[in-house]
Amino acid sequence: SELHDQQLQYPEYRYMDLMTESADTGDHPFKEPVLRDSCAPQHTRILPVFGLNELYIGESLSSRVSYLELQMDKEPAFKSRNSGLCISTGTGSTSWTFNINKLTHHAVESLLKIIYETTKYSLNWKDPKLVGAITEKFNNQLVFDPEADVMCYTLRDAISVGTFPTATENSPRGVAKRIVVKSKCFDACLVIDGSLSFKFNDGAKAIIDILEEDALRTFQLYSEL
């Protein structure tokens, strides 16, 4: 059948033609693992590019769950299953990160209705001015100063351990100066500003810092009066 020919049921097979029996390198998940000396030094490199707006880490196939181990600053490390991690600077806080986290007027109206039904507190949840003011205030808080020395991180569609989220779960959104991410993914990528992509499969580790010496410097030229 056409679907069989396209091998849509098993998208992982798209790598099969890259494998050879004699090859002993590569990170294909179907490949037999090669035993290596655990004491051997790990390969480390600094990427030759800087991120201006945001950085994304997650599975290349959007329908597959991303599995990441994370540590924010000096907080305890934790594992998360999600639809990818988005990290942004203040410059990029008006773009992808903003649209992931923003609230719509419909969502705010629904929340106000629930508050009214639960608390019986007198409020007009249908008031467009009230709904608009709350929506605008929340969304404005998502944007921060481009000169701020922190990054905002967001775990998209973080999966809870149980069916519903609890108050004890790690927050899917926050700020940090240093973020450490270890991949437990199958076919993941690390994408900088939506253009440059690097492989980031199981075992790969990334340290994302925001440093003063890497800040973008700007200047203005004034004509003589």
Disulfide bonds with the S-S distance in Angstrom:
none
